Amino acid sequence: MPGQTIKEKLRAERLAARDAIDTAERMEKSLSLASHGMGAIDLGEQSIVSGFLPIRSEVDVRPLLDLLRDRGARICVPVVLDKQTIVFREFVHGAELVAGVFGTVGPGPEVTELEPDIMLVPLAAFDRRGHRIGYGGGYYDRAIHRFQQKGCNPRLIGIAFDCQEVASVPDEPHDIRLHGILTESGFRDLSDEAIVKIG
């Protein structure tokens, strides 16, 4: 399928660009992203925010998660259960983390599962319309669809570095668009045009 081939090419190119950012610069950009995020993310009463623990060269959102927790948010992170499913378990200071798949770590099975109001979604690539390319496993798409089936409609904020932007992501009817994108240079609110489409 040509669209799939284009997505794979864009994913590889943008992840290579992300990998090329040196460690110190990556941390600096992650701190800038956290600063912009604090001004952009509107927490309602008792908001539950899902973040993620960085792997490889991902944005480190832990500084942002700490700031949001200080403002009263409950924080959760994804845990991969199997080849199809992620769940979001509460992430508290000092909690023991256990090894997962794909080099991930997360809270263990004894920890409470939460349904986020706001999801910080890691991206391989994105475009200005709010279309995204993930890592190809479909975990977030399935999790978001599962939440929507239960009547939950979390606000979806893509997390990436500026270098991961592309001119256009090929989109398909089942794709889920982002409500906003947060990078080291600021927050782009796409709410007005970000209509979630489930096929």
N, C-alpha and C positions, 0 to 999 in steps of 0.2 A: 504494500500500500504506500503510495508516494508520500502522503501526509505523515505516516509513521517514520519513513526514511528521513524526511526533513526534520521532524522532531528529534530523532536520534542524533542527527548531525548538529543541530542547534544545541542540544544537551551537552554533547561532547565538547563543542567549542567553548561554551560559556563556563563549563566546569573547569576546563583547562585554564581559562582566563582567571577564574577564582583561585585555582591552585597556585597561580603565579604570584599572587599577593604574598609578600613575606609576612612572617608571624607577627612582628611588631606593628606593621601597618594594618594588618587584619584586626588586631586588638584595638588600635586607635579608631579604625572605621566602626568597629562594633560599639565602642563607647559613644561615638557621634550618633550612631543609629539609636542607641538607648536614650540619648538626650532628646532627639527629635520625637521618639516614641512617647516620651512622657507628656509632651505637649499635644500629641495627636490622639492618643488612646483615651477615650472617654469611658471611665469606669462607672457603671451604675451601682446601685446598692448590692453588696455581696457578689460582685462580678467574679466569675470563674474564668481564668485565662489559661489557655494551653500554650506552652512554649515548647522547647526541645533542648536537649543537651547536645552540644555540637559534636559532630563527627567530621573527620577529614578537615576540609578547609571552610566549613560552614561559618556563617556569622555566629559569634558567641552572644546569644541573647540573655545569658545569665545576669549581666548587669541590669538589663531592662526588667527582667523578672523580679530581681531584688527590689528595684524601685517601685514596681507595681504592687508587690507584696507589702511594702511599707505604706502604700496608699490604701491597703485593705483588701486587695484582690487575693483570692485563693488561687494557687498556681498548680497546674498539673502538666505532666509530660507524657508523650506517647510511649507505649510499650508494645512491641510486636509479639503477638501471641502465636501466630502461625503464618503461612504464606499468603493469607487473605486479610488478616484482621489486626488492627491496632486498637488498643483501649487507652484511655487517659487516666493515669493514676496521680493522686495528689503528691506534690513535691514540696517537702518541708525542709527547713534547715536541719542539717545533721542527720537526715534520714540515710539509712544504709541503701546503697545502690547495688543491684545485682546485674551480672552480665547477661546481655540479650543476644539477638542475632545481628548480623551485619556490622559487628563492632560496636553495637549500642550498649548502653547501660540504662537502668531505670529502676524505679521503686519495685519492690517485690510483690507477690500476689496477695500478701496480707494487707496491702495498702488500699484505701478507699478509691474506687473508680468515680470519676466526675464527668459531667457533661458540660463542656465549656460554652460560655457566652461569647467569648472572643477567642479565635484561634489564630496563633502566629504560625504561619505555614512556611516551612522551608522550601526554597525554589532552586531549580537548576537554571531556569531562564524565565523571562517574563516579557510582556510587551505593554505598551501604554494603555491598551484597552482593558487590562486586567486578566488577560489570558496567561496561563502559566504552563510551564513544563516542570514536572516533578522528576523523580528518579526512575520512573518507569514501572514501579510496582503497583500503583493504583491504591495504595493504603489510605491516603487522605481522601480521595474521591469516595471510596466505599464508606469510610467513617462519617464523612459529611452527609452522604446519602442516608446512612443509618440514623443520624441525628434528626434529619429532616423528616424521615418516616415517623419519628416519635413526636413530631411537632416542634422540634428545636431548630432554630435558624441562627446558628452562630455567625458573628461578624468575622469575615475572613480577611486577614491582613497578611499579604505575602512578605516574606523576609528574605532580602538578598543584598548583594553589593551592586552598585551602579553598573559595574562591568558585566553583569549578567543580563542586562536589557538587550533585547533584539527588536528588529523592526516590526516583525509580525510572527505570532505563534499560530500555526495552523489549528483551527478550532473545529470541534465536532459537536453534534447536538447534545451529547451527554456531558460535555465539559462544564465544569463549575468555575464561574468567574469570581475574581477577588473583589472585595469591597474597597480595598486600599492596598498600597504597596509602600513598605517602609525600607529605606536604604540609608546609607551614611550621609546622603545629601538632603534628606527630608522625607516627608510623608506625602503621598499622592492619594487624595480621597477620590475614589471611583464609585462612590455609593449611588449617585444618580444614574449611572449607566450600568452598574454591576447587577444585572438581573441574573439570578441563579437559575440555570437551566438544567433540568434533569430529564433525560430521555428514557 
